[in-house]
């Protein structure tokens, strides 16, 4: 059996294994009232006789950037998305439905829509979609897809076609040493399209970046035998917030889905697996990877990788048996974490979504805010709960956006973060333990380590204060909060003591532990940008410590957010629900009753999220913030949550309980020449008796189109791993690009519905032409570093992005070898620099030396082998709510075993005007170019490979020699 990773062969076989677990499903709201069909709103053909400006469609990021001129007219622009907006009548009807879905007295309480039902009632009329597609095709664009909700069209074209269709050039820009492209002016649209268009996305490649702040000394986070110092892990959080009462009742998230969205691949084989093996129950087998279609090949992004791994560790560490879907984007810089969020909603992948990224609200145009909010309304109608970090910059969410075009006054002004500012998102703020509650040794709150390190040592809830650890070393570091300047105050955000007067949405909604040092969180990561400076090469390289035995620790609302998401997944199981939808109205309803407020919430009454006087960029120390007060406050919201009590206080489920079914794709493999088998199973497996009792049928669809009539379960079931197997073959899609396979079981009178998706790529996506790569031989002294230029020379009109990798074909040496590839230079976007270290240079950190080395390793190609493999599927700075302990670097370094050298490092570069993402610079000490090797020198034949970041069929390689003396 051969495993398939990136190529789809002509025939696909679907094996369905279904199990039964205690759960719940409701009657779809589509079977009740509110039925309607969208009315056409585009009147007549799209003539372009007059055009209308789409206000604020030019990203603010280019306001202070250097304009380098127009992109080449033939530059391909993949994945452009035109987003439709609902009519006023549709919006009013949707608001009525959303209110009823959260009203326990309504017959529509928790009656969720399917994506298809939502499209029928709140999407765009077929006539309008056809007219828009016809206009796009007439302008030369290729239609890639129409969303399941029929509210957006994705298409691809060239820079020249964009200019002709939308009335503005795409220009190259240089900012902060990086090259990017974006519209040079606001877009314009034909007047006929204006009433139905909300936004046009993916016309710039400014990608979100994490806002990482570091502590100067490592501070590990669990109780160690050596020091009796206390540190936090998932099991401590379970004690802190009364989750153990749910665990003891068998509620661990089993049968529930939770989606974590990100913008980098993650290392589950070592980092996440090691974390779970030491600090939380369960394994990585319940983590599935979903690559957003059209977003390019899988790639590692420094900083983002660590964010991804932490989110996976703490979501799965809390909901230990939930199905975790890691939905992320690839190397295509036109895509970011918001695209992963949109894809998760469009495909209805999971009922709980965790996003640890956010952006200063002031940098978002009203158009972008409104189209995002419309997407979140849809998620709520589908029963999805979105949990977002409120930010790590206290009351000044814009303070770190120094190159955004905002003035210093605007950066320091009171501000909040998107998407946490949306009323349809639960905003998570930060708390820390009160002073004196986490000193080393045993105490009222902590047990002592006797003969081993303790992965769980917290004994009870610990008093909390507002998280605020700002300092001169990492700037403002406090839980985000304040008032939106765009979204109106929702009706449910009232009747709670402490809520101030005003007309705008307040955040956060709740707050959980986020501190970096009071006491902070332990994590494992394969991202060297999150390891410390004292010779550290990777976290969890020496037990739970790093390579130098220090324990890396981090904090921020990036921890609180996946923790809260995991808790919601457990609540869904405990309540036997298929989703909570927007849980905010329920939370505020409980808080409005003094008795339930006291039982469910820990009211935080001490501290402030104002910046400290020693913090850089603080405009008015001690004044620009919000203080914790009794009841609701803009520092911690309603407070932290007792989840055992919350489970008891939630309104009861509205209808008869059903037995759930869960579909899981475990592997993809070639069965016979030309055939593909996809195995779908459920954990835990069920008995043959229960499997035989399954009734009903399944459907298989590709890109939203049903491929088959409903498939009935066979009269003589075939059992595999305790489930029932159904096979269904179909030919390979003829259209190149990303495709999504969906297998759905609708349920019956006793069984709940379930769904599984599988995304993959076929053939040429958008890039055409070819390129060649070049690298010179290099000699490096053992213990030193050297560098050589590398380049990709385009041919045949190629103008895509190149992802670099390095492998060792042969060697006569045994020295450790590591490398990193720098960003392209701003004056030559077709070139980059390969930096190579040998021996001790791969472990030593000296001031001024590059510290982003990635070690060539024989294990690189097998990342995530034990987890499920999913292949799939504009530009504003975004932060990830993450603070990291230790003096960490933003460059990559990994260790290497000298047996088989294999690389996975990626860096994007630009060709013919498309710019790559910026990266680390580096030194070049100790190396020379082509030289004659001295006697007794060892040699390595290295293979440099460049692969187009979108179309993996376009690649080139070259060999060169590394000589070590």
Buried (B, 14 or more C-beta within 10 A) or exposed (E): EEEBEEBBBEBBBBBBBBBBBBBBBBBBBBEBEBEEEBEBBBEEEBEBEEBBBBEBBBBBBBEBBEEBEBBBBBBBBBBBBBBBBBBEEBBEBBEEBBBBBBBEEBEBBBBBBBBBBBBBBBBBBEEBBEBBBEBBEEBBBBBBBBBBBBBBBBBBBBBBBBBEBBBBBBBBBBBEEBBBBBBBEBBBBBBBBBBBBBBBBBBBBBBBBBBBBBBBBBBBBBBBEEEBBBBBBBBBBBBBBBBBBBBEEEBBBBBBBBBBBBBBBBBBBBBBBBBBBBBBBBBBBBBBBBBBBBBBBBBBBBBBBBBBBBBBBBBBBBBBBBBBBBBBBBBBBBBBBBBBBBBBBBBBBBBBBBBBBBBBBBBBBEBBBBBBBBBBBBBBBBBBBBBBBBBBBBBBBBBBBEEBBBEEEBBBBBBBBBBBBBBBBBBBBBBBBBEEBBEEEBBEBBBBBEEEBBBBBBBEBBBBBBBBBBBEBBBBBBBBBBBBBBBEBBEBBEEBEBBEEEEBBBBBBBBBBBBBBBBBBBBBBBBBBBBBBBEBBBBBBBEBBBBBBBBBBBBBBBBBBBBBBBBBBBBBBBBBBBBBBBBBBBBBBBBBBEEBBEBBBBBBBBBBBBBBEEBEBBBEBEEBBBBBBEBBBBBBBBBBBBBBBBBEBBBEBBEEBBBBBBBBBBBBBBBEEEBBBBBBBBBEBBEEEBBBBBEBBBBBBBBBEEBBEEBEBEEEBEBBBBBBBBBBBBEBBEBBBBBBBBBBBBBBEBBBBBBBBBBBBBBBBBBBBBBEBBBEBBBBBBBBBBBBBBBBBBEEBBBBBBBBBBBBEEBEBEBBBBBBBBBBBBEEBBBBBBBBBBBEBBBBBEEEBBBBBBBBBBBBEEBBEEBBBBBBBBBBBBBBBBBBBBBBBBBBBBBBEBEBBBBBBBBBBBBBBBBBBBBBBBBBBBBBEEEEBEEEBBBBBBBBBBBBBBBBBBBBBBEBBBBBB
